[in-house]
């Protein structure tokens, strides 16, 4: 496992975005619909999904609630994605 903190931050942000996109598509929501449910801007959702922006725990919680997924389950998916790519 790579222990470069900058790379770990990038990979974690990228994986979170990938999980968010997967869950959003499974929920049959557009970026705009998800953004409306979370009171966020549509373009912000896109930047998260592309791994360009890190989210706060509060934003992660809003997203998980809007997707009807426990935040812990969402983070577990991020961890599992890490294991698959390791």
C-alpha positions as CSV (number, residue, x, y, z in Angstrom):
1,X,0.0,0.0,0.0
2,X,1.3,3.5,-0.9
3,X,1.9,5.6,2.2
4,X,2.3,8.9,0.4
5,X,-0.3,11.1,2.2
6,X,-1.0,13.3,-0.9
7,X,-1.6,10.2,-3.0
8,X,-3.8,8.6,-0.3
9,X,-5.9,11.8,-0.1
10,X,-6.3,11.8,-3.9
11,X,-7.2,8.1,-4.1
12,X,-9.7,8.4,-1.2
13,X,-11.4,11.4,-2.8
14,X,-11.5,9.6,-6.2
15,X,-13.0,6.5,-4.7
16,X,-15.6,8.4,-2.7
17,X,-16.6,10.1,-5.9
18,X,-16.9,6.8,-7.7
19,X,-19.1,5.4,-5.0
20,X,-21.3,8.5,-5.0
21,X,-21.8,8.2,-8.7
22,X,-22.6,4.5,-8.5
23,X,-25.2,5.0,-5.7
24,X,-26.7,8.0,-7.5
25,X,-27.1,6.0,-10.7
26,X,-28.6,3.1,-8.8
27,X,-31.1,5.5,-7.2
28,X,-32.0,6.7,-10.7
29,X,-31.1,10.3,-9.8
30,X,-29.5,13.0,-12.0
31,X,-26.8,15.1,-10.5
32,X,-29.3,17.9,-10.4
33,X,-31.9,15.9,-8.5
34,X,-29.3,14.7,-6.0
35,X,-28.1,18.2,-5.5
36,X,-31.6,19.5,-4.9
37,X,-32.2,16.8,-2.2
38,X,-29.0,17.9,-0.5
39,X,-29.4,21.6,-1.0
40,X,-26.1,21.7,-3.0
41,X,-25.2,22.9,-6.4
42,X,-25.4,20.5,-9.4
43,X,-21.8,21.3,-10.5
44,X,-20.6,20.5,-7.0
45,X,-22.0,17.0,-7.3
46,X,-20.1,16.6,-10.5
47,X,-16.8,17.7,-9.0
48,X,-17.2,15.3,-6.1
49,X,-18.0,12.4,-8.5
50,X,-14.9,13.2,-10.6
51,X,-12.7,13.2,-7.4
52,X,-11.9,16.9,-7.8
53,X,-13.3,18.0,-4.4
54,X,-13.1,16.5,-1.0
55,X,-16.3,16.6,1.1
56,X,-16.9,17.4,4.8
57,X,-18.5,14.8,7.0
58,X,-21.6,16.9,7.0
59,X,-21.8,16.9,3.2
60,X,-21.1,13.1,3.1
61,X,-24.0,12.6,5.6
62,X,-26.3,14.8,3.5
63,X,-25.4,12.8,0.4
64,X,-25.9,9.4,2.1
65,X,-29.3,10.5,3.5
66,X,-30.5,11.7,0.1
67,X,-29.5,8.3,-1.4
68,X,-31.2,6.4,1.5
69,X,-27.9,4.8,2.4
70,X,-26.2,4.8,5.8
71,X,-23.0,6.8,5.8
72,X,-21.2,3.9,7.3
73,X,-22.3,1.7,4.4
74,X,-21.2,4.3,1.9
75,X,-17.8,4.5,3.6
76,X,-17.5,0.7,3.7
77,X,-18.0,0.7,-0.1
78,X,-15.2,3.2,-0.4
79,X,-13.0,0.9,1.7
80,X,-14.0,-2.2,-0.4
81,X,-13.1,-0.3,-3.6
82,X,-9.7,0.4,-2.1
83,X,-9.2,-3.4,-1.5
84,X,-10.2,-4.2,-5.0
85,X,-7.7,-1.7,-6.5
86,X,-4.8,-2.6,-4.1
